[in-house]
């Protein structure tokens, strides 16, 4: 949520690998975030790749993961 509104969701009709996920984060999600933001992700494998972590943290955002369920 951002300003009490949900960010648009992108649907993929295929398995997502980290390169596709990172491109989506970089090109679609990050430009919509305010300068100060916390990015919460689930524990999917593609979310925990080093490249994903660096992409988010290098832009100055805090990265947190949901508790394992």
C-alpha positions as CSV (number, residue, x, y, z in Angstrom):
1,X,0.0,0.0,0.0
2,X,1.1,3.5,-0.7
3,X,-0.9,6.5,0.6
4,X,-3.7,4.0,1.5
5,X,-3.8,2.7,-2.1
6,X,-2.7,-0.6,-3.4
7,X,0.1,-0.5,-6.0
8,X,-0.9,-2.1,-9.3
9,X,-0.1,-5.8,-9.6
10,X,1.5,-7.4,-12.6
11,X,0.4,-10.9,-13.6
12,X,2.8,-13.4,-15.2
13,X,1.5,-16.5,-16.8
14,X,4.7,-18.4,-16.4
15,X,7.3,-19.4,-13.8
16,X,9.2,-16.3,-12.6
17,X,13.0,-16.5,-12.4
18,X,15.1,-13.9,-10.5
19,X,16.1,-12.0,-13.7
20,X,12.4,-11.4,-14.6
21,X,11.5,-10.6,-11.0
22,X,14.4,-8.1,-10.7
23,X,13.5,-6.4,-14.0
24,X,9.9,-6.0,-12.7
25,X,11.1,-4.6,-9.4
26,X,13.5,-2.2,-11.0
27,X,11.2,-1.0,-13.9
28,X,7.8,-1.1,-12.3
29,X,7.9,-1.1,-8.5
30,X,10.9,1.1,-7.5
31,X,9.8,4.1,-9.7
32,X,6.4,4.1,-7.8
33,X,7.9,4.1,-4.3
34,X,8.5,7.2,-2.3
35,X,12.0,8.1,-1.4
36,X,11.6,6.5,2.0
37,X,9.9,3.1,1.9
38,X,10.0,-0.4,3.4
39,X,9.7,-3.2,0.9
40,X,8.0,-6.3,2.4
41,X,8.3,-9.6,0.5
42,X,7.4,-13.1,1.0
43,X,9.9,-15.9,1.2
44,X,9.8,-17.0,-2.4
45,X,13.2,-18.1,-3.7
46,X,13.4,-15.3,-6.4
47,X,12.8,-12.7,-3.7
48,X,15.8,-13.8,-1.7
49,X,18.4,-13.7,-4.4
50,X,21.4,-11.4,-3.7
51,X,20.7,-9.3,-6.8
52,X,17.2,-8.6,-5.6
53,X,18.4,-7.6,-2.2
54,X,21.1,-5.3,-3.6
55,X,18.7,-3.8,-6.1
56,X,16.4,-2.7,-3.3
57,X,18.9,-1.8,-0.7
58,X,21.2,0.1,-3.1
59,X,18.2,2.5,-3.9
60,X,18.0,3.3,-0.1
61,X,14.9,1.2,0.7
62,X,14.6,-1.1,3.7
63,X,13.9,-4.7,2.9
64,X,11.9,-7.0,5.2
65,X,10.5,-10.5,4.7
66,X,7.3,-11.9,6.0
67,X,7.5,-14.5,8.6
68,X,7.7,-18.0,7.2
69,X,4.3,-19.6,7.0
